[in-house]
Structure formats: structure tokens, C-alpha cells
Amino acid sequence: MQTPEALSDYERERGKPMPSKFHGFIQSNIILALAEYRPAYALLNELTLELDGEHRTPDVSIYASEDIDMTSEEVRVDIPPKVAVEIASPTQSDQDLADKARDLLQAGVGPQAS
């Protein structure tokens, strides 16, 4: 475990390690693959969701364009996306992924969102 001084701002804010370049590669490819659905959908990476009093930061969030204000500079939103993508890391447990999926679904993430 790293000392608090050695942690990056990203790690302190999100409570998880910095993503690897492979993680970034996967994330960018997901967004590129879905780009044909713009402008009907907004594709956002690393947007923090404040849902049911919890903070979650999916790797990719997909919103219907009419559901989210893209003119504001928010770093956190309380509107659940239609889709939230979490890219598994080698250090992440299956239980952690299952917990995140459960929390996001219970908070309203899904086609019924908004």
C-alpha cells in the first residue's frame, strides 16, 4: 500500500488506483465504438454519479442527450445514466464488480433512467 504522500490526486479522490494505459485503451475504444450514436446519446468518461447518497464513477456513462445538460461544467451529477460501464482491473475482485453493478442498478441506472 502506498503512503498518502505517494498517492496521486486521482487515487485520493476516487479511492482506487490510477487506471493503466490498457484500461485507457479499452475505455477509448468503447467510446469510439459507440460514437455513431451521437448526438442522440452523450458518452462521458469518469463522470462521478451522486446516487442514493453514494458516489460512483463508472468508466463510461451513456445518457440520452435530452437527459443531461452538456453546457454546464459539473464534475458530479445526480441523474442516473442509461448505461454505466465499469472496466475490470486485474486487482479488482468479482465481488467488487458485482457490488458496483448492484449499487448502480438500485440507484436507477438503466433504460428506465430519467
PyRosetta script that sets phi, psi and omega in degrees:
from pyrosetta import init, pose_from_sequence

init()
pose = pose_from_sequence("MQTPEALSDYERERGKPMPSKFHGFIQSNIILALAEYRPAYALLNELTLELDGEHRTPDVSIYASEDIDMTSEEVRVDIPPKVAVEIASPTQSDQDLADKARDLLQAGVGPQAS")
pose.set_psi(1, 136.6)
pose.set_omega(1, -179.6)
pose.set_phi(2, -78.4)
pose.set_psi(2, 153.2)
pose.set_omega(2, 174.8)
pose.set_phi(3, -73.1)
pose.set_psi(3, 156.1)
pose.set_omega(3, 179.3)
pose.set_phi(4, -55.5)
pose.set_psi(4, -32.5)
pose.set_omega(4, -179.3)
pose.set_phi(5, -68.4)
pose.set_psi(5, -29.3)
pose.set_omega(5, -176.8)
pose.set_phi(6, -85.1)
pose.set_psi(6, -12.1)
pose.set_omega(6, -179.8)
pose.set_phi(7, -75.4)
pose.set_psi(7, 143.1)
pose.set_omega(7, 176.1)
pose.set_phi(8, -78.4)
pose.set_psi(8, 166.5)
pose.set_omega(8, 174.9)
pose.set_phi(9, -57.6)
pose.set_psi(9, -40.4)
pose.set_omega(9, 179.2)
pose.set_phi(10, -56.7)
pose.set_psi(10, -48.8)
pose.set_omega(10, -177.2)
pose.set_phi(11, -66.5)
pose.set_psi(11, -39.0)
pose.set_omega(11, 178.7)
pose.set_phi(12, -66.1)
pose.set_psi(12, -44.4)
pose.set_omega(12, -176.7)
pose.set_phi(13, -69.7)
pose.set_psi(13, -39.4)
pose.set_omega(13, -173.3)
pose.set_phi(14, -100.0)
pose.set_psi(14, -12.6)
pose.set_omega(14, 179.3)
pose.set_phi(15, 67.2)
pose.set_psi(15, 26.3)
pose.set_omega(15, 177.9)
pose.set_phi(16, -147.6)
pose.set_psi(16, 158.9)
pose.set_omega(16, -178.1)
pose.set_phi(17, -65.2)
pose.set_psi(17, 156.3)
pose.set_omega(17, 174.1)
pose.set_phi(18, -57.9)
pose.set_psi(18, 140.5)
pose.set_omega(18, 176.7)
pose.set_phi(19, -69.2)
pose.set_psi(19, 151.2)
pose.set_omega(19, 178.9)
pose.set_phi(20, -79.9)
pose.set_psi(20, 170.4)
pose.set_omega(20, 176.9)
pose.set_phi(21, -65.2)
pose.set_psi(21, -32.4)
pose.set_omega(21, 177.1)
pose.set_phi(22, -65.0)
pose.set_psi(22, -41.3)
pose.set_omega(22, 175.9)
pose.set_phi(23, -58.2)
pose.set_psi(23, -47.4)
pose.set_omega(23, 178.5)
pose.set_phi(24, -61.6)
pose.set_psi(24, -37.4)
pose.set_omega(24, 177.9)
pose.set_phi(25, -62.9)
pose.set_psi(25, -46.2)
pose.set_omega(25, 178.3)
pose.set_phi(26, -62.8)
pose.set_psi(26, -45.7)
pose.set_omega(26, -178.7)
pose.set_phi(27, -59.6)
pose.set_psi(27, -46.8)
pose.set_omega(27, -179.1)
pose.set_phi(28, -66.6)
pose.set_psi(28, -35.4)
pose.set_omega(28, 178.3)
pose.set_phi(29, -68.5)
pose.set_psi(29, -35.0)
pose.set_omega(29, 175.4)
pose.set_phi(30, -62.5)
pose.set_psi(30, -47.1)
pose.set_omega(30, -179.5)
pose.set_phi(31, -64.0)
pose.set_psi(31, -43.4)
pose.set_omega(31, 178.5)
pose.set_phi(32, -62.4)
pose.set_psi(32, -40.1)
pose.set_omega(32, -179.9)
pose.set_phi(33, -64.9)
pose.set_psi(33, -29.5)
pose.set_omega(33, -178.3)
pose.set_phi(34, -95.2)
pose.set_psi(34, -3.0)
pose.set_omega(34, -174.8)
pose.set_phi(35, -59.3)
pose.set_psi(35, -27.1)
pose.set_omega(35, -179.5)
pose.set_phi(36, -64.3)
pose.set_psi(36, -16.5)
pose.set_omega(36, -179.5)
pose.set_phi(37, -87.5)
pose.set_psi(37, -2.6)
pose.set_omega(37, 174.0)
pose.set_phi(38, -80.2)
pose.set_psi(38, 151.2)
pose.set_omega(38, 3.8)
pose.set_phi(39, -88.0)
pose.set_psi(39, 3.5)
pose.set_omega(39, -179.7)
pose.set_phi(40, -63.5)
pose.set_psi(40, -28.7)
pose.set_omega(40, -179.8)
pose.set_phi(41, -127.2)
pose.set_psi(41, 143.6)
pose.set_omega(41, 174.8)
pose.set_phi(42, -98.4)
pose.set_psi(42, 127.8)
pose.set_omega(42, -179.7)
pose.set_phi(43, -107.0)
pose.set_psi(43, 115.7)
pose.set_omega(43, -173.7)
pose.set_phi(44, -124.5)
pose.set_psi(44, 137.7)
pose.set_omega(44, 177.0)
pose.set_phi(45, -109.2)
pose.set_psi(45, 141.9)
pose.set_omega(45, 174.7)
pose.set_phi(46, 56.6)
pose.set_psi(46, 37.3)
pose.set_omega(46, 175.6)
pose.set_phi(47, -90.9)
pose.set_psi(47, 124.4)
pose.set_omega(47, -178.3)
pose.set_phi(48, -77.6)
pose.set_psi(48, 131.0)
pose.set_omega(48, 178.7)
pose.set_phi(49, -103.8)
pose.set_psi(49, 129.2)
pose.set_omega(49, 172.8)
pose.set_phi(50, -101.7)
pose.set_psi(50, 96.6)
pose.set_omega(50, -175.4)
pose.set_phi(51, -126.0)
pose.set_psi(51, 125.6)
pose.set_omega(51, 179.5)
pose.set_phi(52, 54.2)
pose.set_psi(52, 38.6)
pose.set_omega(52, 178.3)
pose.set_phi(53, 76.9)
pose.set_psi(53, 1.6)
pose.set_omega(53, -179.9)
pose.set_phi(54, -109.8)
pose.set_psi(54, 152.4)
pose.set_omega(54, 175.2)
pose.set_phi(55, -106.7)
pose.set_psi(55, 125.9)
pose.set_omega(55, 176.1)
pose.set_phi(56, -130.1)
pose.set_psi(56, 142.6)
pose.set_omega(56, 179.2)
pose.set_phi(57, -128.3)
pose.set_psi(57, 86.1)
pose.set_omega(57, 177.3)
pose.set_phi(58, -64.0)
pose.set_psi(58, 155.2)
pose.set_omega(58, 178.1)
pose.set_phi(59, -66.2)
pose.set_psi(59, -37.4)
pose.set_omega(59, 176.4)
pose.set_phi(60, -140.1)
pose.set_psi(60, 134.4)
pose.set_omega(60, 173.9)
pose.set_phi(61, -120.9)
pose.set_psi(61, 139.1)
pose.set_omega(61, -179.2)
pose.set_phi(62, -121.1)
pose.set_psi(62, 122.3)
pose.set_omega(62, -179.6)
pose.set_phi(63, -118.4)
pose.set_psi(63, 146.4)
pose.set_omega(63, 164.7)
pose.set_phi(64, -65.3)
pose.set_psi(64, 135.2)
pose.set_omega(64, -174.0)
pose.set_phi(65, -55.8)
pose.set_psi(65, -34.0)
pose.set_omega(65, -179.1)
pose.set_phi(66, -74.0)
pose.set_psi(66, -11.3)
pose.set_omega(66, -178.0)
pose.set_phi(67, -89.0)
pose.set_psi(67, -11.6)
pose.set_omega(67, -174.5)
pose.set_phi(68, -137.5)
pose.set_psi(68, 137.4)
pose.set_omega(68, 179.9)
pose.set_phi(69, -84.7)
pose.set_psi(69, 107.6)
pose.set_omega(69, -178.5)
pose.set_phi(70, -86.8)
pose.set_psi(70, 2.9)
pose.set_omega(70, 179.3)
pose.set_phi(71, -92.8)
pose.set_psi(71, -10.6)
pose.set_omega(71, 179.8)
pose.set_phi(72, -97.8)
pose.set_psi(72, 157.0)
pose.set_omega(72, -176.2)
pose.set_phi(73, -100.0)
pose.set_psi(73, 39.2)
pose.set_omega(73, -179.7)
pose.set_phi(74, -67.2)
pose.set_psi(74, 145.3)
pose.set_omega(74, 172.6)
pose.set_phi(75, -106.1)
pose.set_psi(75, -9.5)
pose.set_omega(75, 176.3)
pose.set_phi(76, -137.4)
pose.set_psi(76, 142.2)
pose.set_omega(76, 177.0)
pose.set_phi(77, -132.9)
pose.set_psi(77, 158.2)
pose.set_omega(77, 178.9)
pose.set_phi(78, -113.2)
pose.set_psi(78, 14.8)
pose.set_omega(78, 178.1)
pose.set_phi(79, -99.4)
pose.set_psi(79, 122.6)
pose.set_omega(79, 179.9)
pose.set_phi(80, -71.0)
pose.set_psi(80, 140.5)
pose.set_omega(80, 177.3)
pose.set_phi(81, -77.3)
pose.set_psi(81, 166.2)
pose.set_omega(81, 173.9)
pose.set_phi(82, -68.4)
pose.set_psi(82, -37.8)
pose.set_omega(82, -178.6)
pose.set_phi(83, -138.7)
pose.set_psi(83, 138.3)
pose.set_omega(83, 172.6)
pose.set_phi(84, -125.1)
pose.set_psi(84, 129.8)
pose.set_omega(84, -178.7)
pose.set_phi(85, -111.3)
pose.set_psi(85, 128.3)
pose.set_omega(85, 174.7)
pose.set_phi(86, -117.5)
pose.set_psi(86, 121.3)
pose.set_omega(86, 179.0)
pose.set_phi(87, -89.7)
pose.set_psi(87, 122.6)
pose.set_omega(87, -178.8)
pose.set_phi(88, -69.0)
pose.set_psi(88, 137.9)
pose.set_omega(88, 175.0)
pose.set_phi(89, -104.6)
pose.set_psi(89, 159.1)
pose.set_omega(89, -178.9)
pose.set_phi(90, -60.3)
pose.set_psi(90, -25.3)
pose.set_omega(90, -177.8)
pose.set_phi(91, -92.9)
pose.set_psi(91, -3.5)
pose.set_omega(91, -175.5)
pose.set_phi(92, -88.2)
pose.set_psi(92, 133.9)
pose.set_omega(92, -179.6)
pose.set_phi(93, -81.7)
pose.set_psi(93, 156.7)
pose.set_omega(93, 175.0)
pose.set_phi(94, -59.8)
pose.set_psi(94, -36.8)
pose.set_omega(94, -179.9)
pose.set_phi(95, -64.5)
pose.set_psi(95, -40.1)
pose.set_omega(95, 178.0)
pose.set_phi(96, -61.5)
pose.set_psi(96, -44.8)
pose.set_omega(96, 177.8)
pose.set_phi(97, -63.0)
pose.set_psi(97, -42.9)
pose.set_omega(97, 178.9)
pose.set_phi(98, -63.4)
pose.set_psi(98, -40.8)
pose.set_omega(98, 178.3)
pose.set_phi(99, -63.0)
pose.set_psi(99, -43.8)
pose.set_omega(99, 179.0)
pose.set_phi(100, -62.5)
pose.set_psi(100, -44.6)
pose.set_omega(100, 179.5)
pose.set_phi(101, -61.3)
pose.set_psi(101, -45.6)
pose.set_omega(101, 179.0)
pose.set_phi(102, -59.5)
pose.set_psi(102, -47.7)
pose.set_omega(102, -178.5)
pose.set_phi(103, -61.1)
pose.set_psi(103, -43.2)
pose.set_omega(103, -179.3)
pose.set_phi(104, -66.5)
pose.set_psi(104, -42.6)
pose.set_omega(104, 178.5)
pose.set_phi(105, -64.9)
pose.set_psi(105, -42.9)
pose.set_omega(105, 179.0)
pose.set_phi(106, -64.8)
pose.set_psi(106, -28.4)
pose.set_omega(106, -179.6)
pose.set_phi(107, -83.8)
pose.set_psi(107, -1.1)
pose.set_omega(107, 174.5)
pose.set_phi(108, 106.1)
pose.set_psi(108, 4.5)
pose.set_omega(108, 177.2)
pose.set_phi(109, -66.9)
pose.set_psi(109, 132.5)
pose.set_omega(109, 178.6)
pose.set_phi(110, 147.4)
pose.set_psi(110, 179.3)
pose.set_omega(110, -176.2)
pose.set_phi(111, -59.4)
pose.set_psi(111, -25.2)
pose.set_omega(111, 179.6)
pose.set_phi(112, -80.0)
pose.set_psi(112, -7.8)
pose.set_omega(112, -176.8)
pose.set_phi(113, -58.7)
pose.set_psi(113, 141.6)
pose.set_omega(113, 179.4)
pose.set_phi(114, 65.4)
pose.dump_pdb("model.pdb")
